[in-house]
Amino acid sequence: MIHVHHLNRSRSHRVLWLLEELGEPYTIAHYKRDAQTNLAPPELQLVHPLGKSPMIELDGTLITESAAIVEVLCGRYAPEMIPERDTAAYLRHLELMHFAEGSAMTPILLNLYVGRLGDAGKPLHPRITAELDNHYRYMNSLVRPSGHFVQDSLSAADIMLSFPAEIAMRQERAKDFPALAGFVQMIQNRPAYQRALEKSEE
């Protein structure tokens, strides 16, 4: 049985969505953000020193980091969601798995935290906005005619890129990046995504 340590309003929704797509049984430990600080509760640090989510327990082993979790789950239960090694598609898969949590999340998090500084953060906004545009533009250019990244069916890269793509839509960038908007609409309409959404807020 897979056990998920899930934090509300976080990137761990991707893991619940993936598990729903896989049809594998799992249990959830729910954690709530502090209403004032929006920080994760200290209980998560009892599971792992970094106190972050998502984390899963699989065969008695705790696995952290979204990309590692998605890679492990797809490798075990849905190898078709990862391209064959030694192919161009696999290299793109590998790049995008790291891009999703590395390059893409950097300007997103900077925008979030600098935005809380008010006037003190204004000098940084033009650079952050330029970086957001650059990353969203790159993602938009990678969406295939099928609406997916890397493959023409749901893949591990789609799962990982769902979070930054949804952030772009929350920032009302649909008109600027229509391919990305189409990707978000497609994944959010998937029954497994909707089931995960219901479970994530329980």
Contacts in CASP RR format, 6 or more apart in sequence:
PFRMAT RR
TARGET T0000
AUTHOR 0000-0000-0000
METHOD contacts of the structure
MODEL  1
MIHVHHLNRSRSHRVLWLLEELGEPYTIAHYKRDAQTNLAPPELQLVHPL
GKSPMIELDGTLITESAAIVEVLCGRYAPEMIPERDTAAYLRHLELMHFA
EGSAMTPILLNLYVGRLGDAGKPLHPRITAELDNHYRYMNSLVRPSGHFV
QDSLSAADIMLSFPAEIAMRQERAKDFPALAGFVQMIQNRPAYQRALEKS
EE
1 25 0 8 1.000
1 26 0 8 1.000
1 27 0 8 1.000
2 19 0 8 1.000
2 24 0 8 1.000
2 25 0 8 1.000
2 26 0 8 1.000
2 27 0 8 1.000
2 56 0 8 1.000
2 57 0 8 1.000
2 58 0 8 1.000
2 73 0 8 1.000
3 26 0 8 1.000
3 27 0 8 1.000
3 28 0 8 1.000
3 29 0 8 1.000
3 56 0 8 1.000
3 57 0 8 1.000
4 12 0 8 1.000
4 15 0 8 1.000
4 16 0 8 1.000
4 19 0 8 1.000
4 26 0 8 1.000
4 27 0 8 1.000
4 28 0 8 1.000
4 29 0 8 1.000
4 54 0 8 1.000
4 55 0 8 1.000
4 56 0 8 1.000
5 12 0 8 1.000
5 29 0 8 1.000
5 31 0 8 1.000
5 44 0 8 1.000
5 47 0 8 1.000
5 53 0 8 1.000
5 54 0 8 1.000
5 55 0 8 1.000
5 56 0 8 1.000
5 57 0 8 1.000
6 12 0 8 1.000
6 13 0 8 1.000
6 15 0 8 1.000
6 16 0 8 1.000
6 28 0 8 1.000
6 29 0 8 1.000
6 30 0 8 1.000
6 31 0 8 1.000
6 53 0 8 1.000
6 54 0 8 1.000
6 200 0 8 1.000
7 31 0 8 1.000
7 32 0 8 1.000
7 33 0 8 1.000
7 40 0 8 1.000
7 44 0 8 1.000
7 52 0 8 1.000
7 53 0 8 1.000
7 54 0 8 1.000
8 30 0 8 1.000
8 31 0 8 1.000
8 32 0 8 1.000
8 33 0 8 1.000
8 200 0 8 1.000
8 201 0 8 1.000
9 33 0 8 1.000
10 33 0 8 1.000
10 40 0 8 1.000
10 53 0 8 1.000
10 54 0 8 1.000
11 53 0 8 1.000
11 54 0 8 1.000
11 66 0 8 1.000
11 163 0 8 1.000
12 53 0 8 1.000
12 54 0 8 1.000
12 66 0 8 1.000
12 200 0 8 1.000
13 163 0 8 1.000
13 196 0 8 1.000
13 197 0 8 1.000
13 200 0 8 1.000
14 54 0 8 1.000
14 66 0 8 1.000
14 70 0 8 1.000
14 159 0 8 1.000
14 160 0 8 1.000
14 162 0 8 1.000
14 163 0 8 1.000
15 54 0 8 1.000
15 56 0 8 1.000
15 66 0 8 1.000
15 69 0 8 1.000
15 70 0 8 1.000
15 73 0 8 1.000
16 28 0 8 1.000
16 196 0 8 1.000
16 199 0 8 1.000
16 200 0 8 1.000
17 159 0 8 1.000
17 162 0 8 1.000
17 187 0 8 1.000
17 192 0 8 1.000
17 193 0 8 1.000
17 196 0 8 1.000
17 197 0 8 1.000
18 70 0 8 1.000
18 73 0 8 1.000
18 74 0 8 1.000
18 159 0 8 1.000
19 26 0 8 1.000
19 73 0 8 1.000
19 196 0 8 1.000
20 192 0 8 1.000
20 193 0 8 1.000
20 195 0 8 1.000
20 196 0 8 1.000
20 199 0 8 1.000
21 78 0 8 1.000
21 154 0 8 1.000
21 159 0 8 1.000
21 190 0 8 1.000
21 192 0 8 1.000
22 73 0 8 1.000
22 77 0 8 1.000
22 78 0 8 1.000
23 192 0 8 1.000
24 73 0 8 1.000
24 77 0 8 1.000
28 199 0 8 1.000
28 202 0 8 1.000
30 202 0 8 1.000
31 40 0 8 1.000
31 41 0 8 1.000
31 43 0 8 1.000
31 44 0 8 1.000
31 53 0 8 1.000
32 41 0 8 1.000
33 39 0 8 1.000
33 40 0 8 1.000
33 41 0 8 1.000
34 40 0 8 1.000
34 41 0 8 1.000
40 51 0 8 1.000
40 52 0 8 1.000
40 53 0 8 1.000
44 51 0 8 1.000
44 52 0 8 1.000
44 53 0 8 1.000
44 55 0 8 1.000
45 51 0 8 1.000
47 55 0 8 1.000
47 62 0 8 1.000
48 55 0 8 1.000
48 62 0 8 1.000
48 64 0 8 1.000
50 64 0 8 1.000
52 64 0 8 1.000
54 64 0 8 1.000
54 66 0 8 1.000
54 69 0 8 1.000
55 62 0 8 1.000
55 63 0 8 1.000
55 64 0 8 1.000
55 69 0 8 1.000
56 62 0 8 1.000
56 63 0 8 1.000
56 69 0 8 1.000
56 73 0 8 1.000
57 63 0 8 1.000
58 72 0 8 1.000
58 73 0 8 1.000
63 69 0 8 1.000
63 72 0 8 1.000
65 101 0 8 1.000
66 100 0 8 1.000
66 101 0 8 1.000
66 160 0 8 1.000
67 97 0 8 1.000
67 98 0 8 1.000
67 100 0 8 1.000
67 101 0 8 1.000
67 160 0 8 1.000
70 97 0 8 1.000
70 156 0 8 1.000
70 159 0 8 1.000
70 160 0 8 1.000
71 82 0 8 1.000
71 97 0 8 1.000
71 156 0 8 1.000
74 81 0 8 1.000
74 82 0 8 1.000
74 155 0 8 1.000
74 156 0 8 1.000
74 159 0 8 1.000
75 81 0 8 1.000
75 82 0 8 1.000
80 153 0 8 1.000
81 151 0 8 1.000
81 154 0 8 1.000
81 155 0 8 1.000
81 156 0 8 1.000
81 159 0 8 1.000
82 90 0 8 1.000
82 93 0 8 1.000
82 155 0 8 1.000
82 156 0 8 1.000
83 89 0 8 1.000
83 90 0 8 1.000
83 92 0 8 1.000
83 93 0 8 1.000
83 150 0 8 1.000
83 151 0 8 1.000
83 155 0 8 1.000
84 90 0 8 1.000
89 150 0 8 1.000
89 151 0 8 1.000
92 149 0 8 1.000
92 150 0 8 1.000
92 157 0 8 1.000
93 150 0 8 1.000
93 155 0 8 1.000
93 156 0 8 1.000
93 157 0 8 1.000
96 142 0 8 1.000
96 149 0 8 1.000
96 150 0 8 1.000
96 157 0 8 1.000
96 160 0 8 1.000
96 161 0 8 1.000
97 156 0 8 1.000
97 157 0 8 1.000
97 160 0 8 1.000
99 161 0 8 1.000
100 157 0 8 1.000
100 160 0 8 1.000
100 161 0 8 1.000
100 163 0 8 1.000
100 164 0 8 1.000
101 160 0 8 1.000
103 135 0 8 1.000
104 135 0 8 1.000
104 139 0 8 1.000
104 161 0 8 1.000
104 164 0 8 1.000
105 163 0 8 1.000
105 164 0 8 1.000
106 131 0 8 1.000
107 128 0 8 1.000
107 131 0 8 1.000
107 132 0 8 1.000
107 135 0 8 1.000
108 132 0 8 1.000
108 164 0 8 1.000
108 167 0 8 1.000
110 124 0 8 1.000
110 128 0 8 1.000
110 131 0 8 1.000
111 128 0 8 1.000
111 129 0 8 1.000
111 132 0 8 1.000
114 121 0 8 1.000
114 124 0 8 1.000
114 125 0 8 1.000
114 128 0 8 1.000
115 121 0 8 1.000
115 125 0 8 1.000
132 168 0 8 1.000
132 171 0 8 1.000
133 176 0 8 1.000
135 164 0 8 1.000
136 164 0 8 1.000
136 168 0 8 1.000
136 173 0 8 1.000
136 176 0 8 1.000
136 177 0 8 1.000
136 180 0 8 1.000
137 177 0 8 1.000
139 161 0 8 1.000
139 164 0 8 1.000
139 165 0 8 1.000
139 168 0 8 1.000
139 177 0 8 1.000
139 180 0 8 1.000
140 177 0 8 1.000
140 178 0 8 1.000
140 179 0 8 1.000
140 180 0 8 1.000
141 179 0 8 1.000
142 149 0 8 1.000
143 149 0 8 1.000
143 179 0 8 1.000
143 180 0 8 1.000
143 182 0 8 1.000
143 183 0 8 1.000
144 150 0 8 1.000
144 151 0 8 1.000
144 152 0 8 1.000
146 152 0 8 1.000
146 153 0 8 1.000
147 179 0 8 1.000
147 182 0 8 1.000
147 183 0 8 1.000
147 186 0 8 1.000
148 154 0 8 1.000
148 155 0 8 1.000
148 158 0 8 1.000
148 183 0 8 1.000
149 155 0 8 1.000
149 157 0 8 1.000
149 158 0 8 1.000
149 161 0 8 1.000
149 183 0 8 1.000
150 157 0 8 1.000
150 158 0 8 1.000
151 157 0 8 1.000
154 190 0 8 1.000
158 183 0 8 1.000
158 187 0 8 1.000
161 183 0 8 1.000
162 184 0 8 1.000
162 187 0 8 1.000
165 180 0 8 1.000
165 183 0 8 1.000
165 184 0 8 1.000
166 184 0 8 1.000
166 188 0 8 1.000
168 177 0 8 1.000
168 180 0 8 1.000
168 184 0 8 1.000
169 180 0 8 1.000
169 181 0 8 1.000
169 184 0 8 1.000
173 180 0 8 1.000
173 181 0 8 1.000
174 180 0 8 1.000
174 181 0 8 1.000
175 181 0 8 1.000
187 193 0 8 1.000
188 194 0 8 1.000
END
